[in-house]
Amino acid sequence: MKAFARCSAAASLLLTTLTAAPASAAPGPVGAAAELRGTIVAALRARATGINYGDCDPAEVPAVPHPPAGLRCGTVSVPLDYARPDGEQIELTVSRTPATGKDGGRAVPRQGALVYNPGGPGASGMYFALAGTLPVWKRIAAAYDLVGYAPRGVGRSAPLSCEDPRQYGKAPTLAPTRPSVSYKRRRVAEAKAYARGCARRSGSGLRFFNSLNNARDLDVLRAALGEDRLTFMGASYGTYYGSLYAAMFPSHVRRMVLDAPVDPDPAKIWYRGNLDQSAAFERRWADVRDWIARHDDVYRLGDTPRKVQASYDTAAARLARRPAGGKVGPGQLQNAFLTAAYYDTYWPGRAAALSAYLHGDPKPLVTLASPDPKAAAAAENGGAVYTAVECNDAPWPASWAVWDRDNTRLARRAPFETWDNAWMNLPCAYWPEPRQQPLDVRTGPGALPPVLLLAAERDAAAPYSGALDMNRRLAGSRLVTERGAGTHGIGGGPNTCVDGYLDDYLLRGRLPARNASCAPRAEPVPGRKRAAG
């Protein structure tokens, strides 16, 4: 997936919940039993140790004008290799804001900790402890401690790196939709070098940065928080390892929300899933162009989607000849509009910047699309974690001929994102570490508390077919669909219908009797003066 990504009990109850996992949930590779035992050992140790909290680092939790009361940060230790729980330990950074206990003027009982992951792989959730400052989260923040964390490899949690951050995200770049043989040859060489760089810069423990270990880390974090059962909300990639957690530790789940579910089918992890994603981005790019065309009176980019595409292509060609501000080429233009395919709130700003550029003012596009040197280290780290996790998680085609065949075919009907996605993932063809076999996520009736799934029908980053498959695989789960919408991650957003289901589940444990749907959110409001960023 292309990236741009949380009260002590009696010891007897602790031991029961830590060891209760059905045999069918164990991952397939040899050593799974040792890793399960290692998880139990690590969780017991974390339960006894807890988390030693202190002040938060502004580099991980942004400073805000009115931070929530009690905001604190700390670390929890987990084994690098769960088959050797007494071996090398790594520390995961954690943020926590205690439940406020008040919803308006009404006292609210505390329900425990809500742990959140925003996806990626490679994204940090440390900022989630601030969510209670937003009106839409206040009711949930009244009942739950809001807990974010940086998964292994991310931020200060045993950070990974694959190349010098000064070289990462270099600009300007090209983004050919029909790449030449020589361009492909250069990108293959770069992918091989990147894979070698990951091994060289990240060391011998690189193989242990994978989704199964992310799920095990989540159980250790649960224990360190003092929770007998986990309440978890994951978005995007966070839904994948959330589903792994549900399959591996079903008796440890209290409530679970999976927002923008990734298809957990082992056959889709991750090569086929990325091809599906590229096809879905073409549909979403059509939505963006249709909206811009309907507002041609504002943007003057064309009154049909085809004409908007022509305007985009004209801009890309000009930028290839002369990058805007010396930093914005076709690759940076494509990336700016890729984010618009994730979030429709970006449509007005992207359209305004493109229009300004084509009508003689490059400044909005330069401001919008130029790489930020200050963010280079974090971006490089996120890219390294993304690559390591996806490459470690599953087998990938090792033959460039397979990649070339599949992406050439797909790009004929889905040119917008296909090759960009392929280059992002190509290091996995040359990955030097052993691969995991993906767990076949399935839970039987009654094995797992009912799970709430949230999905937008036209989501491109997590195609809707994945939500349907997740719904089938997690027995008793309920899927709430935002019809006709495509924003990636819909919980805690502007759709009050979706948020009603989210609140009802987290605060009262209630799910709809059957799968449900909500009308789409309002479309973005056009305007030439809307901020390009």
C-alpha positions as CSV (number, residue, x, y, z in Angstrom):
1,M,0.0,0.0,0.0
2,K,1.4,3.4,-1.0
3,A,2.0,5.5,1.9
4,F,1.9,8.7,2.9
5,A,0.4,5.8,8.6
6,R,-4.3,2.9,21.5
7,C,-6.4,-1.2,36.5
8,S,-4.8,-4.1,37.4
9,A,-6.7,-7.4,37.6
10,A,-6.1,-10.6,39.5
11,A,-3.1,-12.6,38.4
12,S,-5.3,-15.5,37.7
13,L,-7.4,-13.5,35.2
14,L,-4.2,-12.1,33.7
15,L,-2.7,-15.6,33.1
16,T,-6.0,-16.9,31.7
17,T,-6.4,-14.0,29.2
18,L,-2.7,-14.1,28.2
19,T,-2.7,-17.8,27.3
20,A,-6.2,-18.2,25.8
21,A,-5.6,-18.3,22.1
22,P,-7.1,-21.0,19.8
23,A,-4.6,-23.3,18.1
24,S,-6.1,-22.3,14.7
25,A,-5.0,-18.7,15.3
26,A,-1.3,-19.5,15.4
27,P,0.7,-18.3,12.4
28,G,2.0,-20.9,10.1
29,P,5.8,-20.6,10.1
30,V,7.9,-22.8,12.3
31,G,8.6,-21.1,15.5
32,A,5.1,-19.7,16.0
33,A,4.7,-21.6,19.3
34,A,8.0,-20.1,20.6
35,E,6.8,-16.6,19.5
36,L,3.4,-17.1,21.3
37,R,5.3,-18.1,24.5
38,G,7.6,-15.1,24.0
39,T,4.5,-12.8,23.7
40,I,3.2,-14.2,27.0
41,V,6.5,-13.7,28.7
42,A,6.8,-10.1,27.4
43,A,3.2,-9.2,28.3
44,L,3.6,-10.5,31.8
45,R,6.8,-8.5,32.2
46,A,5.1,-5.4,30.8
47,R,2.1,-5.8,33.1
48,A,4.5,-5.9,36.1
49,T,6.6,-2.9,34.9
50,G,3.9,-0.7,33.4
51,I,4.9,2.5,31.6
52,N,7.0,5.2,33.2
53,Y,5.5,8.5,32.0
54,G,7.1,11.9,31.6
55,D,6.9,14.9,29.4
56,C,6.2,14.5,25.7
57,D,8.8,15.4,23.0
58,P,7.4,18.1,20.7
59,A,9.0,16.2,17.8
60,E,6.6,13.3,18.4
61,V,3.5,15.0,19.9
62,P,3.0,18.4,18.4
63,A,2.7,21.3,20.8
64,V,-0.9,22.8,20.7
65,P,-2.2,26.0,22.3
66,H,-4.4,24.2,24.8
67,P,-3.0,20.7,25.3
68,P,-5.3,18.2,27.1
69,A,-4.8,17.9,30.9
70,G,-2.6,15.0,31.9
71,L,-0.9,14.4,28.5
72,R,2.1,12.3,29.2
73,C,4.5,10.1,27.2
74,G,6.7,7.1,28.0
75,T,8.1,3.9,26.6
76,V,7.3,0.2,26.7
77,S,9.9,-2.5,26.0
78,V,9.2,-5.4,23.6
79,P,11.5,-8.2,22.3
80,L,13.0,-7.6,19.0
81,D,12.5,-11.3,18.3
82,Y,9.5,-12.9,20.2
83,A,11.1,-16.3,19.9
84,R,13.8,-15.0,22.2
85,P,11.9,-12.8,24.7
86,D,14.9,-12.5,27.0
87,G,17.1,-11.4,24.1
88,E,17.5,-7.9,22.6
89,Q,14.7,-5.5,23.6
90,I,13.5,-2.4,21.8
91,E,11.5,0.5,23.2
92,L,8.2,1.8,21.7
93,T,7.2,5.3,22.5
94,V,3.7,5.8,23.9
95,S,1.5,8.9,24.4
96,R,-1.5,9.0,26.8
97,T,-4.2,11.4,27.9
98,P,-6.5,10.3,30.7
99,A,-10.2,10.2,30.2
100,T,-11.8,13.5,31.2
101,G,-14.7,11.9,32.9
102,K,-17.1,14.6,31.7
103,D,-19.3,14.9,28.7
104,G,-20.6,18.4,28.9
105,G,-21.8,18.8,32.4
106,R,-22.4,15.0,32.9
107,A,-20.1,12.7,34.7
108,V,-19.0,9.7,32.6
109,P,-17.5,6.5,33.9
110,R,-14.0,5.5,32.6
111,Q,-14.0,2.6,30.2
112,G,-10.3,2.0,29.9
113,A,-7.7,2.9,27.3
114,L,-8.4,3.3,23.6
115,V,-5.3,2.5,21.5
116,Y,-5.1,4.0,18.0
117,N,-2.9,3.3,15.0
118,P,-3.3,5.5,11.8
119,G,-1.8,3.0,9.3
120,G,1.2,3.1,7.0
121,P,3.1,0.9,7.5
122,G,5.4,3.6,8.9
123,A,3.0,6.1,10.4
124,S,3.1,7.2,14.0
125,G,0.0,7.5,16.2
126,M,1.7,9.5,18.9
127,Y,-0.5,12.5,18.1
128,F,-3.7,10.6,18.9
129,A,-3.5,11.6,22.6
130,L,-4.4,15.1,21.4
131,A,-7.6,14.0,19.7
132,G,-9.8,14.9,22.7
133,T,-9.2,18.6,21.9
134,L,-11.4,18.1,18.8
135,P,-15.1,18.4,19.2
136,V,-16.0,15.2,17.4
137,W,-13.8,13.1,19.8
138,K,-14.8,14.8,23.1
139,R,-17.5,12.2,24.0
140,I,-15.0,9.3,23.5
141,A,-12.3,11.2,25.3
142,A,-14.6,11.5,28.3
143,A,-14.8,7.7,28.7
144,Y,-11.4,6.6,27.4
145,D,-7.8,7.3,28.0
146,L,-6.6,8.2,24.5
147,V,-3.4,6.3,23.7
148,G,-1.2,6.6,20.7
149,Y,2.1,5.0,20.0
150,A,4.9,4.7,17.4
151,P,5.1,1.1,16.1
152,R,8.5,-0.7,15.9
153,G,10.8,1.1,13.5
154,V,8.8,4.4,13.5
155,G,10.0,7.7,15.0
156,R,12.0,6.9,18.1
157,S,10.8,3.3,18.4
158,A,14.0,1.6,17.2
159,P,14.0,3.7,14.1
160,L,14.7,2.1,10.7
161,S,16.6,3.8,7.8
162,C,17.4,2.7,4.3
163,E,19.2,5.7,2.8
164,D,20.6,9.1,3.8
165,P,17.6,11.4,4.4
166,R,19.2,14.1,2.4
167,Q,18.8,11.8,-0.6
168,Y,15.3,10.8,0.1
169,G,12.6,12.6,-1.7
170,K,15.0,14.3,-4.0
171,A,13.3,16.6,-6.5
172,P,12.3,17.3,-9.2
173,T,11.4,13.9,-10.5
174,L,9.6,12.4,-13.5
175,A,6.5,10.3,-13.4
176,P,6.1,8.7,-16.8
177,T,2.9,6.7,-17.3
178,R,4.5,4.8,-20.1
179,P,8.1,4.5,-19.0
180,S,10.8,3.7,-21.5
181,V,13.1,0.7,-21.3
182,S,16.0,2.9,-20.1
183,Y,13.8,4.5,-17.4
184,K,12.7,1.1,-16.2
185,R,16.3,-0.1,-16.1
186,R,17.3,2.9,-13.9
187,R,14.4,2.3,-11.5
188,V,15.3,-1.4,-11.2
189,A,18.9,-0.4,-10.3
190,E,17.6,2.1,-7.7
191,A,15.3,-0.5,-6.2
192,K,18.2,-2.9,-5.8
193,A,20.4,-0.2,-4.2
194,Y,17.5,0.7,-1.8
195,A,17.1,-2.9,-0.7
196,R,20.8,-3.2,0.0
197,G,20.7,0.1,1.9
198,C,17.9,-1.1,4.1
199,A,20.0,-4.2,5.1
200,R,23.2,-2.1,5.6
201,R,21.7,0.8,7.6
202,S,19.1,-1.2,9.6
203,G,21.2,-4.2,10.7
204,S,20.7,-7.8,11.3
205,G,17.3,-7.3,13.1
206,L,15.6,-6.0,9.9
207,R,13.6,-9.3,9.5
208,F,11.7,-8.7,12.7
209,F,10.0,-5.6,11.5
210,N,6.8,-7.2,10.2
211,S,3.0,-7.2,10.8
212,L,2.9,-10.3,13.0
213,N,5.3,-8.7,15.4
214,N,3.3,-5.4,15.3
215,A,0.3,-7.5,16.5
216,R,2.4,-9.1,19.2
217,D,3.7,-5.6,20.3
218,L,0.1,-4.5,20.5
219,D,-0.6,-7.2,23.1
220,V,2.5,-6.2,25.1
221,L,1.2,-2.6,25.0
222,R,-2.2,-3.8,26.2
223,A,-0.6,-5.4,29.2
224,A,1.7,-2.4,29.9
225,L,-1.4,-0.2,30.0
226,G,-2.9,-2.4,32.6
227,E,-5.8,-3.5,30.4
228,D,-7.2,-7.1,30.5
229,R,-8.9,-6.6,27.2
230,L,-7.8,-4.3,24.4
231,T,-10.0,-1.5,22.9
232,F,-8.4,-0.7,19.6
233,M,-9.0,1.5,16.6
234,G,-6.9,1.1,13.5
235,A,-7.1,2.8,10.2
236,S,-5.7,1.7,6.8
237,Y,-2.8,-0.6,7.4
238,G,-3.7,-0.5,11.1
239,T,-6.7,-2.5,10.2
240,Y,-4.5,-5.3,8.8
241,Y,-2.5,-5.9,11.9
242,G,-5.6,-5.2,14.0
243,S,-7.2,-8.1,12.2
244,L,-4.1,-10.2,12.9
245,Y,-4.4,-9.3,16.5
246,A,-8.0,-10.4,16.5
247,A,-7.1,-13.7,15.0
248,M,-4.1,-14.3,17.2
249,F,-5.5,-13.1,20.5
250,P,-9.3,-13.1,20.2
251,S,-9.9,-13.4,23.9
252,H,-7.9,-10.3,24.5
253,V,-10.2,-8.1,22.5
254,R,-12.8,-5.9,24.2
255,R,-13.8,-3.7,21.3
256,M,-12.2,-3.1,17.9
257,V,-12.8,-0.5,15.2
258,L,-11.2,-1.1,11.8
259,D,-11.5,2.0,9.6
260,A,-10.7,1.7,5.9
261,P,-10.1,-2.0,6.1
262,V,-7.3,-3.6,4.1
263,D,-8.1,-6.9,2.4
264,P,-6.5,-9.5,4.7
265,D,-6.6,-12.3,2.1
266,P,-3.1,-13.9,2.1
267,A,-3.1,-13.9,-1.7
268,K,-3.4,-10.1,-1.6
269,I,-0.5,-9.5,0.9
270,W,1.0,-7.4,-0.6
271,Y,1.8,-7.6,-4.3
272,R,-1.7,-8.3,-5.6
273,G,-3.2,-5.8,-3.1
274,N,-1.0,-3.1,-4.5
275,L,-2.2,-3.8,-8.1
276,D,-5.8,-3.6,-6.8
277,Q,-5.0,-0.3,-5.2
278,S,-3.6,1.2,-8.4
279,A,-6.7,0.2,-10.2
280,A,-8.9,1.8,-7.5
281,F,-6.8,5.0,-7.7
282,E,-7.7,5.4,-11.3
283,R,-11.4,5.4,-10.4
284,R,-10.8,8.0,-7.6
285,W,-8.8,10.2,-9.9
286,A,-11.8,10.2,-12.2
287,D,-13.9,11.4,-9.3
288,V,-11.4,14.3,-8.7
289,R,-11.4,15.3,-12.4
290,D,-15.2,15.1,-12.5
291,W,-15.5,17.5,-9.5
292,I,-13.0,20.0,-11.1
293,A,-14.9,19.9,-14.4
294,R,-18.2,20.7,-12.7
295,H,-16.5,23.8,-11.3
296,D,-14.8,25.0,-14.5
297,D,-16.2,28.5,-13.8
298,V,-13.8,28.6,-10.8
299,Y,-10.8,26.7,-12.0
300,R,-10.8,27.1,-15.8
301,L,-9.2,23.6,-16.2
302,G,-11.9,22.2,-18.5
303,D,-15.6,21.5,-18.3
304,T,-15.2,17.7,-18.8
305,P,-13.0,15.2,-17.0
306,R,-11.2,14.6,-20.3
307,K,-10.4,18.3,-20.6
308,V,-9.2,18.4,-17.0
309,Q,-6.9,15.4,-17.8
310,A,-5.5,17.4,-20.7
311,S,-4.8,20.4,-18.5
312,Y,-3.0,18.1,-16.0
313,D,-1.0,16.5,-18.8
314,T,-0.1,19.9,-20.1
315,A,1.2,20.9,-16.7
316,A,3.2,17.7,-16.3
317,A,4.8,18.2,-19.7
318,R,5.8,21.8,-18.9
319,L,7.2,20.8,-15.5
320,A,9.3,18.0,-17.2
321,R,10.9,20.7,-19.3
322,R,11.2,23.3,-16.6
323,P,10.5,22.4,-13.0
324,A,8.6,25.0,-11.1
325,G,10.8,26.7,-8.5
326,G,13.5,24.2,-9.5
327,K,11.8,21.6,-7.3
328,V,8.4,20.7,-8.6
329,G,8.5,18.3,-11.5
330,P,5.9,15.8,-12.8
331,G,6.6,13.5,-9.9
332,Q,5.8,16.2,-7.3
333,L,2.6,17.1,-9.3
334,Q,1.5,13.5,-9.3
335,N,2.1,13.2,-5.6
336,A,0.1,16.3,-4.8
337,F,-2.9,14.9,-6.7
338,L,-2.4,11.5,-5.2
339,T,-3.1,12.9,-1.8
340,A,-6.3,14.5,-3.3
341,A,-7.3,10.9,-4.2
342,Y,-7.0,10.1,-0.5
343,Y,-8.8,13.1,0.9
344,D,-11.4,15.1,-0.9
345,T,-10.8,18.1,1.4
346,Y,-7.7,18.6,-0.7
347,W,-9.5,19.0,-4.0
348,P,-10.0,22.8,-3.9
349,G,-6.4,23.6,-3.0
350,R,-4.9,21.2,-5.6
351,A,-7.3,22.5,-8.3
352,A,-6.5,26.1,-7.4
353,A,-2.7,25.5,-7.5
354,L,-2.9,23.7,-10.9
355,S,-5.1,26.4,-12.3
356,A,-2.7,29.2,-11.1
357,Y,0.3,27.4,-12.6
358,L,-1.3,27.0,-16.0
359,H,-2.4,30.6,-15.9
360,G,1.0,32.0,-15.2
361,D,1.4,31.9,-11.4
362,P,3.6,28.9,-10.2
363,K,3.9,30.1,-6.6
364,P,0.8,28.2,-5.2
365,L,2.0,24.9,-6.8
366,V,5.6,25.4,-5.6
367,T,4.3,26.1,-2.1
368,L,2.1,23.0,-2.2
369,A,4.3,20.4,-3.9
370,S,7.9,21.2,-3.1
371,P,9.5,18.7,-0.7
372,D,10.0,20.1,2.8
373,P,13.7,19.6,3.9
374,K,12.7,19.7,7.5
375,A,10.5,16.7,7.0
376,A,13.0,14.6,5.1
377,A,14.2,12.5,8.1
378,A,10.7,11.6,9.2
379,A,9.7,10.9,5.6
380,E,12.7,8.7,5.0
381,N,12.0,6.8,8.2
382,G,8.4,6.2,7.2
383,G,9.4,5.0,3.8
384,A,12.0,2.6,5.4
385,V,9.4,1.1,7.7
386,Y,6.8,0.8,4.9
387,T,9.3,-1.1,2.8
388,A,10.6,-3.3,5.6
389,V,7.2,-4.4,6.8
390,E,5.6,-5.0,3.4
391,C,8.7,-6.9,2.1
392,N,9.1,-9.0,5.2
393,D,5.4,-9.8,5.4
394,A,5.0,-12.1,2.4
395,P,6.6,-13.5,-0.7
396,W,7.0,-11.2,-3.7
397,P,7.7,-11.9,-7.3
398,A,11.5,-12.0,-7.6
399,S,11.5,-11.6,-11.4
400,W,11.4,-8.1,-12.9
401,A,9.7,-9.7,-15.9
402,V,6.6,-10.4,-13.8
403,W,6.5,-6.9,-12.4
404,D,7.0,-5.4,-15.9
405,R,4.2,-7.6,-17.4
406,D,1.6,-7.0,-14.7
407,N,2.2,-3.2,-14.4
408,T,2.4,-2.6,-18.1
409,R,-1.0,-4.4,-18.5
410,L,-2.6,-2.5,-15.7
411,A,-1.2,0.9,-16.7
412,R,-3.0,0.7,-20.0
413,R,-6.3,1.2,-18.2
414,A,-5.1,2.7,-14.9
415,P,-2.1,5.0,-15.7
416,F,-2.5,7.5,-12.9
417,E,-0.8,5.6,-10.1
418,T,0.3,2.2,-11.4
419,W,3.9,2.8,-12.1
420,D,4.5,5.1,-9.2
421,N,3.1,2.4,-6.9
422,A,5.3,-0.2,-8.6
423,W,8.5,1.8,-8.1
424,M,7.6,2.3,-4.4
425,N,7.3,-1.5,-3.9
426,L,10.0,-2.8,-6.2
427,P,12.7,-3.1,-3.6
428,C,10.7,-6.1,-2.3
429,A,11.7,-8.0,-5.5
430,Y,15.3,-7.8,-4.3
431,W,14.8,-8.0,-0.5
432,P,17.7,-9.7,1.3
433,E,15.7,-11.0,4.3
434,P,13.5,-14.1,4.7
435,R,9.8,-13.6,4.1
436,Q,6.8,-14.4,6.4
437,Q,3.8,-16.5,5.3
438,P,0.8,-14.3,5.8
439,L,-1.7,-15.5,8.4
440,D,-5.1,-16.5,7.0
441,V,-7.3,-14.2,9.1
442,R,-10.6,-15.9,10.1
443,T,-12.6,-16.1,13.3
444,G,-15.5,-18.4,14.0
445,P,-18.8,-17.4,15.5
446,G,-18.5,-16.3,19.1
447,A,-14.7,-16.5,19.1
448,L,-14.3,-12.7,19.0
449,P,-16.4,-9.9,20.3
450,P,-18.2,-8.2,17.4
451,V,-16.0,-5.8,15.5
452,L,-17.1,-2.5,13.8
453,L,-15.8,-1.9,10.3
454,L,-16.0,1.5,8.6
455,A,-15.5,2.0,4.9
456,A,-16.0,4.6,2.1
457,E,-17.4,3.0,-1.0
458,R,-14.9,4.7,-3.4
459,D,-11.8,4.6,-1.1
460,A,-8.8,4.0,-3.4
461,A,-6.1,3.4,-0.8
462,A,-8.1,0.6,0.8
463,P,-10.5,-0.6,-2.0
464,Y,-14.0,-1.4,-0.8
465,S,-13.7,-5.1,-1.8
466,G,-11.2,-5.4,1.1
467,A,-13.8,-4.2,3.6
468,L,-16.3,-6.8,2.3
469,D,-13.7,-9.5,2.7
470,M,-12.8,-8.4,6.2
471,N,-16.5,-8.5,7.0
472,R,-16.8,-12.1,5.8
473,R,-13.6,-13.2,7.7
474,L,-14.4,-11.7,11.1
475,A,-17.6,-13.5,12.2
476,G,-20.1,-11.2,13.8
477,S,-18.5,-8.0,12.5
478,R,-20.7,-5.2,11.2
479,L,-19.8,-3.0,8.2
480,V,-20.9,0.7,8.0
481,T,-20.4,2.1,4.5
482,E,-20.3,5.7,3.5
483,R,-22.0,5.4,0.1
484,G,-20.5,7.2,-2.9
485,A,-17.6,8.7,-0.8
486,G,-13.9,8.0,-1.2
487,T,-12.1,9.6,1.7
488,H,-9.5,7.2,3.2
489,G,-10.6,6.7,6.9
490,I,-14.0,8.0,7.9
491,G,-14.3,7.6,11.6
492,G,-14.2,10.8,13.7
493,G,-14.8,12.9,10.5
494,P,-17.6,15.2,9.3
495,N,-20.2,12.5,8.6
496,T,-22.4,12.5,11.7
497,C,-24.1,9.3,10.6
498,V,-20.8,7.4,10.6
499,D,-19.7,9.0,13.9
500,G,-23.1,8.0,15.5
501,Y,-22.3,4.4,14.8
502,L,-18.7,4.9,16.1
503,D,-19.9,6.5,19.3
504,D,-22.6,3.9,19.9
505,Y,-20.1,1.1,19.6
506,L,-17.3,2.5,21.6
507,L,-19.4,4.1,24.4
508,R,-22.3,1.6,24.6
509,G,-21.0,-1.5,22.9
510,R,-23.9,-1.5,20.4
511,L,-23.6,-2.5,16.8
512,P,-26.3,-2.3,14.1
513,A,-28.3,-5.5,13.8
514,R,-27.0,-5.9,10.2
515,N,-24.5,-4.0,7.9
516,A,-25.6,-0.4,7.5
517,S,-24.8,2.6,5.3
518,C,-24.7,6.3,5.5
519,A,-25.3,9.0,2.9
520,P,-22.0,10.6,1.7
521,R,-20.5,13.7,3.3
522,A,-21.0,17.0,1.5
523,E,-18.7,17.7,-1.4
524,P,-15.9,20.2,-1.0
525,V,-16.7,23.8,-1.6
526,P,-14.8,25.2,-4.6
527,G,-12.9,28.5,-4.4
528,R,-9.8,30.0,-5.9
529,K,-8.8,31.6,-2.7
530,R,-8.9,28.4,-0.6
531,A,-5.5,27.5,0.8
532,A,-3.4,25.4,-1.6
533,G,-2.0,23.5,1.3
